[in-house]
Amino acid sequence: MPSQSIVQALELGQVENGSLIAIGVCVVAVLLVLKFISSIITRIVLSVIFAGLGVALFSQRASVVDCAAKLKDQAVLAVAEEPSPANDVTCTFFGQDVTLDMAK
């Protein structure tokens, strides 16, 4: 039985919500670093790391949402014209395929 990545098993809503939670965790982590770390160099390095991770998460989330919108548009066009294969557009989250449930 082939193994499947955890991210491959996620759906669009789970990716959207999970990435928002992770971005919130990054913001809290930056605030905690600024509050409790006394070394200025450590503060800067950790703040840049968490801020960069938050920006990357937001960027990937926006990419998945845009991809889902494209798939919905293609589905509407396919109904109006002729059906096209569902594999035309692949949505990815940090390089992993994400399953999109368009019925919801």
PyMOL CGO cylinders between C-alpha atoms (Angstrom):
from pymol import cmd
from pymol.cgo import CYLINDER

trace = [
    CYLINDER, 0.00, 0.00, 0.00, 1.64, 3.31, -1.03, 0.3, 1, 1, 1, 1, 1, 1,
    CYLINDER, 1.64, 3.31, -1.03, 2.18, 5.80, 1.76, 0.3, 1, 1, 1, 1, 1, 1,
    CYLINDER, 2.18, 5.80, 1.76, 0.53, 9.19, 1.51, 0.3, 1, 1, 1, 1, 1, 1,
    CYLINDER, 0.53, 9.19, 1.51, 1.86, 12.44, 2.95, 0.3, 1, 1, 1, 1, 1, 1,
    CYLINDER, 1.86, 12.44, 2.95, -0.21, 14.13, 5.64, 0.3, 1, 1, 1, 1, 1, 1,
    CYLINDER, -0.21, 14.13, 5.64, -0.42, 17.31, 3.53, 0.3, 1, 1, 1, 1, 1, 1,
    CYLINDER, -0.42, 17.31, 3.53, -1.70, 15.32, 0.54, 0.3, 1, 1, 1, 1, 1, 1,
    CYLINDER, -1.70, 15.32, 0.54, -4.63, 14.13, 2.61, 0.3, 1, 1, 1, 1, 1, 1,
    CYLINDER, -4.63, 14.13, 2.61, -5.70, 17.67, 3.57, 0.3, 1, 1, 1, 1, 1, 1,
    CYLINDER, -5.70, 17.67, 3.57, -8.57, 19.51, 1.94, 0.3, 1, 1, 1, 1, 1, 1,
    CYLINDER, -8.57, 19.51, 1.94, -8.76, 23.18, 1.03, 0.3, 1, 1, 1, 1, 1, 1,
    CYLINDER, -8.76, 23.18, 1.03, -10.58, 24.28, 4.19, 0.3, 1, 1, 1, 1, 1, 1,
    CYLINDER, -10.58, 24.28, 4.19, -8.11, 22.45, 6.39, 0.3, 1, 1, 1, 1, 1, 1,
    CYLINDER, -8.11, 22.45, 6.39, -5.16, 24.10, 4.64, 0.3, 1, 1, 1, 1, 1, 1,
    CYLINDER, -5.16, 24.10, 4.64, -6.73, 27.54, 4.93, 0.3, 1, 1, 1, 1, 1, 1,
    CYLINDER, -6.73, 27.54, 4.93, -7.57, 27.16, 8.62, 0.3, 1, 1, 1, 1, 1, 1,
    CYLINDER, -7.57, 27.16, 8.62, -4.33, 25.41, 9.50, 0.3, 1, 1, 1, 1, 1, 1,
    CYLINDER, -4.33, 25.41, 9.50, -2.20, 28.04, 7.83, 0.3, 1, 1, 1, 1, 1, 1,
    CYLINDER, -2.20, 28.04, 7.83, -4.09, 30.84, 9.61, 0.3, 1, 1, 1, 1, 1, 1,
    CYLINDER, -4.09, 30.84, 9.61, -3.49, 29.10, 12.94, 0.3, 1, 1, 1, 1, 1, 1,
    CYLINDER, -3.49, 29.10, 12.94, 0.20, 28.66, 12.11, 0.3, 1, 1, 1, 1, 1, 1,
    CYLINDER, 0.20, 28.66, 12.11, 0.49, 32.35, 11.18, 0.3, 1, 1, 1, 1, 1, 1,
    CYLINDER, 0.49, 32.35, 11.18, -1.09, 33.25, 14.53, 0.3, 1, 1, 1, 1, 1, 1,
    CYLINDER, -1.09, 33.25, 14.53, 1.42, 30.98, 16.30, 0.3, 1, 1, 1, 1, 1, 1,
    CYLINDER, 1.42, 30.98, 16.30, 4.25, 32.77, 14.48, 0.3, 1, 1, 1, 1, 1, 1,
    CYLINDER, 4.25, 32.77, 14.48, 2.94, 36.15, 15.62, 0.3, 1, 1, 1, 1, 1, 1,
    CYLINDER, 2.94, 36.15, 15.62, 2.68, 34.94, 19.22, 0.3, 1, 1, 1, 1, 1, 1,
    CYLINDER, 2.68, 34.94, 19.22, 6.18, 33.44, 18.98, 0.3, 1, 1, 1, 1, 1, 1,
    CYLINDER, 6.18, 33.44, 18.98, 7.61, 36.77, 17.80, 0.3, 1, 1, 1, 1, 1, 1,
    CYLINDER, 7.61, 36.77, 17.80, 5.88, 38.57, 20.68, 0.3, 1, 1, 1, 1, 1, 1,
    CYLINDER, 5.88, 38.57, 20.68, 7.20, 36.03, 23.19, 0.3, 1, 1, 1, 1, 1, 1,
    CYLINDER, 7.20, 36.03, 23.19, 10.73, 36.33, 21.78, 0.3, 1, 1, 1, 1, 1, 1,
    CYLINDER, 10.73, 36.33, 21.78, 10.58, 40.11, 22.07, 0.3, 1, 1, 1, 1, 1, 1,
    CYLINDER, 10.58, 40.11, 22.07, 9.24, 39.89, 25.63, 0.3, 1, 1, 1, 1, 1, 1,
    CYLINDER, 9.24, 39.89, 25.63, 11.49, 37.24, 27.15, 0.3, 1, 1, 1, 1, 1, 1,
    CYLINDER, 11.49, 37.24, 27.15, 14.76, 37.12, 25.20, 0.3, 1, 1, 1, 1, 1, 1,
    CYLINDER, 14.76, 37.12, 25.20, 17.28, 39.62, 26.47, 0.3, 1, 1, 1, 1, 1, 1,
    CYLINDER, 17.28, 39.62, 26.47, 20.01, 39.34, 23.82, 0.3, 1, 1, 1, 1, 1, 1,
    CYLINDER, 20.01, 39.34, 23.82, 19.32, 41.79, 20.99, 0.3, 1, 1, 1, 1, 1, 1,
    CYLINDER, 19.32, 41.79, 20.99, 20.99, 39.56, 18.38, 0.3, 1, 1, 1, 1, 1, 1,
    CYLINDER, 20.99, 39.56, 18.38, 18.89, 36.55, 19.43, 0.3, 1, 1, 1, 1, 1, 1,
    CYLINDER, 18.89, 36.55, 19.43, 15.76, 38.73, 19.37, 0.3, 1, 1, 1, 1, 1, 1,
    CYLINDER, 15.76, 38.73, 19.37, 16.49, 39.89, 15.84, 0.3, 1, 1, 1, 1, 1, 1,
    CYLINDER, 16.49, 39.89, 15.84, 17.39, 36.43, 14.50, 0.3, 1, 1, 1, 1, 1, 1,
    CYLINDER, 17.39, 36.43, 14.50, 14.37, 34.67, 16.02, 0.3, 1, 1, 1, 1, 1, 1,
    CYLINDER, 14.37, 34.67, 16.02, 12.01, 37.49, 15.04, 0.3, 1, 1, 1, 1, 1, 1,
    CYLINDER, 12.01, 37.49, 15.04, 13.22, 37.35, 11.43, 0.3, 1, 1, 1, 1, 1, 1,
    CYLINDER, 13.22, 37.35, 11.43, 12.84, 33.54, 11.37, 0.3, 1, 1, 1, 1, 1, 1,
    CYLINDER, 12.84, 33.54, 11.37, 9.28, 33.57, 12.72, 0.3, 1, 1, 1, 1, 1, 1,
    CYLINDER, 9.28, 33.57, 12.72, 8.26, 36.57, 10.60, 0.3, 1, 1, 1, 1, 1, 1,
    CYLINDER, 8.26, 36.57, 10.60, 9.66, 34.87, 7.49, 0.3, 1, 1, 1, 1, 1, 1,
    CYLINDER, 9.66, 34.87, 7.49, 7.80, 31.68, 8.30, 0.3, 1, 1, 1, 1, 1, 1,
    CYLINDER, 7.80, 31.68, 8.30, 4.58, 33.65, 8.76, 0.3, 1, 1, 1, 1, 1, 1,
    CYLINDER, 4.58, 33.65, 8.76, 5.03, 35.42, 5.42, 0.3, 1, 1, 1, 1, 1, 1,
    CYLINDER, 5.03, 35.42, 5.42, 5.77, 32.09, 3.68, 0.3, 1, 1, 1, 1, 1, 1,
    CYLINDER, 5.77, 32.09, 3.68, 2.64, 30.54, 5.22, 0.3, 1, 1, 1, 1, 1, 1,
    CYLINDER, 2.64, 30.54, 5.22, 0.51, 33.49, 4.13, 0.3, 1, 1, 1, 1, 1, 1,
    CYLINDER, 0.51, 33.49, 4.13, 1.94, 33.33, 0.61, 0.3, 1, 1, 1, 1, 1, 1,
    CYLINDER, 1.94, 33.33, 0.61, 1.30, 29.60, 0.29, 0.3, 1, 1, 1, 1, 1, 1,
    CYLINDER, 1.30, 29.60, 0.29, -2.23, 30.01, 1.66, 0.3, 1, 1, 1, 1, 1, 1,
    CYLINDER, -2.23, 30.01, 1.66, -2.97, 32.72, -0.91, 0.3, 1, 1, 1, 1, 1, 1,
    CYLINDER, -2.97, 32.72, -0.91, -1.58, 30.47, -3.64, 0.3, 1, 1, 1, 1, 1, 1,
    CYLINDER, -1.58, 30.47, -3.64, -3.88, 27.59, -2.65, 0.3, 1, 1, 1, 1, 1, 1,
    CYLINDER, -3.88, 27.59, -2.65, -6.92, 29.89, -2.48, 0.3, 1, 1, 1, 1, 1, 1,
    CYLINDER, -6.92, 29.89, -2.48, -6.12, 31.30, -5.95, 0.3, 1, 1, 1, 1, 1, 1,
    CYLINDER, -6.12, 31.30, -5.95, -5.67, 27.79, -7.32, 0.3, 1, 1, 1, 1, 1, 1,
    CYLINDER, -5.67, 27.79, -7.32, -9.05, 26.73, -5.89, 0.3, 1, 1, 1, 1, 1, 1,
    CYLINDER, -9.05, 26.73, -5.89, -10.66, 29.77, -7.52, 0.3, 1, 1, 1, 1, 1, 1,
    CYLINDER, -10.66, 29.77, -7.52, -9.14, 28.76, -10.87, 0.3, 1, 1, 1, 1, 1, 1,
    CYLINDER, -9.14, 28.76, -10.87, -10.49, 25.24, -10.47, 0.3, 1, 1, 1, 1, 1, 1,
    CYLINDER, -10.49, 25.24, -10.47, -13.97, 26.57, -9.69, 0.3, 1, 1, 1, 1, 1, 1,
    CYLINDER, -13.97, 26.57, -9.69, -13.82, 28.81, -12.76, 0.3, 1, 1, 1, 1, 1, 1,
    CYLINDER, -13.82, 28.81, -12.76, -12.72, 25.87, -14.90, 0.3, 1, 1, 1, 1, 1, 1,
    CYLINDER, -12.72, 25.87, -14.90, -15.56, 23.77, -13.51, 0.3, 1, 1, 1, 1, 1, 1,
    CYLINDER, -15.56, 23.77, -13.51, -18.08, 26.47, -14.43, 0.3, 1, 1, 1, 1, 1, 1,
    CYLINDER, -18.08, 26.47, -14.43, -16.61, 26.70, -17.94, 0.3, 1, 1, 1, 1, 1, 1,
    CYLINDER, -16.61, 26.70, -17.94, -16.61, 22.91, -18.28, 0.3, 1, 1, 1, 1, 1, 1,
    CYLINDER, -16.61, 22.91, -18.28, -20.30, 22.76, -17.44, 0.3, 1, 1, 1, 1, 1, 1,
    CYLINDER, -20.30, 22.76, -17.44, -21.05, 25.53, -19.96, 0.3, 1, 1, 1, 1, 1, 1,
    CYLINDER, -21.05, 25.53, -19.96, -18.93, 24.00, -22.73, 0.3, 1, 1, 1, 1, 1, 1,
    CYLINDER, -18.93, 24.00, -22.73, -17.44, 20.53, -22.65, 0.3, 1, 1, 1, 1, 1, 1,
    CYLINDER, -17.44, 20.53, -22.65, -15.90, 18.70, -19.71, 0.3, 1, 1, 1, 1, 1, 1,
    CYLINDER, -15.90, 18.70, -19.71, -12.14, 18.91, -19.29, 0.3, 1, 1, 1, 1, 1, 1,
    CYLINDER, -12.14, 18.91, -19.29, -9.88, 16.71, -17.20, 0.3, 1, 1, 1, 1, 1, 1,
    CYLINDER, -9.88, 16.71, -17.20, -9.75, 17.61, -13.51, 0.3, 1, 1, 1, 1, 1, 1,
    CYLINDER, -9.75, 17.61, -13.51, -5.95, 17.26, -13.53, 0.3, 1, 1, 1, 1, 1, 1,
    CYLINDER, -5.95, 17.26, -13.53, -5.33, 20.44, -15.55, 0.3, 1, 1, 1, 1, 1, 1,
    CYLINDER, -5.33, 20.44, -15.55, -4.45, 22.45, -12.43, 0.3, 1, 1, 1, 1, 1, 1,
    CYLINDER, -4.45, 22.45, -12.43, -2.61, 21.04, -9.44, 0.3, 1, 1, 1, 1, 1, 1,
    CYLINDER, -2.61, 21.04, -9.44, -2.81, 22.94, -6.17, 0.3, 1, 1, 1, 1, 1, 1,
    CYLINDER, -2.81, 22.94, -6.17, 0.21, 22.68, -3.92, 0.3, 1, 1, 1, 1, 1, 1,
    CYLINDER, 0.21, 22.68, -3.92, 1.03, 23.75, -0.37, 0.3, 1, 1, 1, 1, 1, 1,
    CYLINDER, 1.03, 23.75, -0.37, 4.79, 23.89, 0.23, 0.3, 1, 1, 1, 1, 1, 1,
    CYLINDER, 4.79, 23.89, 0.23, 5.31, 21.58, -2.74, 0.3, 1, 1, 1, 1, 1, 1,
    CYLINDER, 5.31, 21.58, -2.74, 2.73, 18.98, -1.67, 0.3, 1, 1, 1, 1, 1, 1,
    CYLINDER, 2.73, 18.98, -1.67, -0.49, 18.32, -3.58, 0.3, 1, 1, 1, 1, 1, 1,
    CYLINDER, -0.49, 18.32, -3.58, -3.67, 19.34, -1.79, 0.3, 1, 1, 1, 1, 1, 1,
    CYLINDER, -3.67, 19.34, -1.79, -7.01, 17.59, -2.39, 0.3, 1, 1, 1, 1, 1, 1,
    CYLINDER, -7.01, 17.59, -2.39, -9.73, 20.11, -3.23, 0.3, 1, 1, 1, 1, 1, 1,
    CYLINDER, -9.73, 20.11, -3.23, -13.34, 19.21, -2.48, 0.3, 1, 1, 1, 1, 1, 1,
    CYLINDER, -13.34, 19.21, -2.48, -15.33, 21.45, -4.82, 0.3, 1, 1, 1, 1, 1, 1,
    CYLINDER, -15.33, 21.45, -4.82, -18.69, 20.05, -3.75, 0.3, 1, 1, 1, 1, 1, 1,
    CYLINDER, -18.69, 20.05, -3.75, -18.68, 22.16, -0.57, 0.3, 1, 1, 1, 1, 1, 1,
]
cmd.load_cgo(trace, "trace")
